C-alpha cells in the first residue's frame, strides 16, 4: 500500500519504484503487476506492458477486468 499512497500523493516515480522492487521480489503478485501494468500503459512503456499483463492473466485468467 506504500507504493499506492505515493502514487496517490503525486509522487508517481517513487511509487513506481516501490512497485518495481516488490515485483522483483515476487513476480506472481497480481496486485503489484496490475499497478505496474496501469502505470506502464499511462507512460507508454511498451517494453513491460506484456510482462505485467501475463502475470495478471496467469494468476487469474477468469477475471473479466483483464
C-alpha positions as CSV (number, residue, x, y, z in Angstrom):
1,X,0.0,0.0,0.0
2,X,3.0,2.3,0.4
3,X,3.6,2.5,-3.4
4,X,-0.1,3.2,-4.0
5,X,-0.1,6.0,-1.4
6,X,2.9,7.6,-3.1
7,X,1.2,7.5,-6.4
8,X,-1.9,9.0,-5.0
9,X,0.1,11.8,-3.4
10,X,1.5,12.7,-6.8
11,X,4.9,11.0,-6.2
12,X,4.4,8.7,-9.1
13,X,8.0,7.9,-9.8
14,X,8.7,7.0,-6.2
15,X,5.6,4.8,-6.1
16,X,6.5,3.0,-9.3
17,X,10.0,2.3,-7.9
18,X,8.3,0.7,-4.8
19,X,6.1,-1.5,-7.0
20,X,9.1,-2.4,-9.2
21,X,11.0,-3.5,-6.1
22,X,8.1,-5.6,-4.9
23,X,7.7,-7.1,-8.4
24,X,11.4,-8.1,-8.4
25,X,10.9,-9.9,-5.1
26,X,7.6,-11.6,-6.1
27,X,6.8,-11.8,-9.8
28,X,3.5,-13.6,-9.1
29,X,1.9,-10.8,-7.0
30,X,-1.2,-9.8,-9.1
31,X,-1.8,-6.6,-7.3
32,X,1.7,-5.3,-7.9
33,X,1.6,-6.5,-11.6
34,X,-1.7,-4.6,-12.0
35,X,-0.3,-1.4,-10.6
36,X,2.7,-1.6,-12.8
37,X,0.6,-2.5,-15.8
38,X,-1.7,0.5,-15.4
39,X,1.3,2.8,-15.0
40,X,3.2,1.3,-17.9
41,X,0.1,2.0,-20.1
42,X,0.0,5.6,-18.9
43,X,3.7,6.0,-19.6
44,X,3.5,4.1,-22.9
45,X,6.2,1.7,-21.6
46,X,5.5,-0.9,-24.2
47,X,8.5,-3.0,-23.2
48,X,7.0,-4.1,-19.9
49,X,3.2,-4.0,-20.6
50,X,3.0,-7.6,-21.8
51,X,5.1,-8.9,-18.9
52,X,2.8,-7.4,-16.3
53,X,-0.3,-8.5,-18.3
54,X,1.0,-12.1,-18.5
55,X,1.3,-12.2,-14.7
56,X,-2.2,-10.9,-14.2
57,X,-3.7,-13.3,-16.7
58,X,-1.8,-16.3,-15.4
59,X,-2.8,-15.7,-11.8
60,X,-6.5,-15.1,-12.6
61,X,-7.4,-16.0,-16.2
62,X,-11.2,-15.9,-15.5
63,X,-11.2,-12.2,-14.3
64,X,-13.2,-10.1,-16.7
65,X,-11.2,-7.0,-15.8
66,X,-8.3,-8.2,-17.9
